[in-house]
C-alpha cells in the first residue's frame, strides 16, 4: 500500500492560540458606529412592533365582525 512508516506528524497548534490569533484579526467598530447601529435596531424594532400590533388589531376586528 503506502509507505506511512517514516512520515512524521506536524504538531497541532493549540486551540486557544488559534482563537487568540483570529481575534487579533477582527476589525472592531468604534463607539459611535455601535451607538448608531443600536439606535437603528431599536427604532426598526419599535416600528415593526407597531405595524404587527396594528395588523393584529385589524384582523381581530375583522374576525370578530364575521363571527358575530
C-alpha positions in Angstrom: 0.0 0.0 0.0 1.6 3.3 1.0 4.8 4.0 2.9 3.4 5.6 6.0 6.2 4.2 8.3 8.5 7.2 8.1 6.0 10.1 7.9 6.1 12.4 10.8 3.1 14.2 12.0 3.3 18.0 12.3 2.4 19.2 15.8 -1.1 20.8 16.0 -1.2 24.4 17.3 -3.1 24.9 20.5 -6.8 25.7 20.0 -6.6 28.8 22.2 -3.6 30.1 20.5 -5.5 29.9 17.2 -8.5 31.6 18.7 -6.3 34.4 20.1 -4.7 34.9 16.7 -8.1 35.1 15.0 -9.4 37.6 17.5 -6.4 39.9 16.7 -7.5 39.9 13.0 -11.0 41.2 13.9 -11.8 44.8 12.9 -13.9 46.1 15.9 -16.2 49.0 15.2 -15.9 52.3 17.2 -18.4 53.5 19.8 -20.2 55.9 17.5 -20.8 53.2 14.9 -22.1 50.8 17.6 -24.4 53.5 19.0 -25.8 54.4 15.6 -26.5 50.8 14.7 -28.1 50.1 18.1 -30.4 53.1 17.7 -31.3 51.9 14.2 -32.1 48.4 15.5 -34.3 49.8 18.4 -36.2 52.1 16.0 -36.8 49.4 13.4 -38.0 47.0 16.2 -40.4 49.6 17.5 -41.8 50.4 14.1 -42.2 46.7 13.2 -43.9 46.1 16.6 -46.3 48.9 15.9 -47.1 47.5 12.4 -47.7 44.0 13.7 -49.9 45.3 16.5 -51.9 47.3 14.0 -52.3 44.4 11.7 -53.3 42.1 14.5 -55.9 44.6 15.8 -57.4 45.0 12.3 -57.5 41.2 11.7 -59.0 40.6 15.1 -61.7 43.2 14.4 -62.4 41.6 11.0 -62.7 38.1 12.5 -64.9 39.3 15.3 -67.1 41.1 12.8 -67.5 37.9 10.8 -68.2 35.6 13.7 -70.9 37.7 15.4 
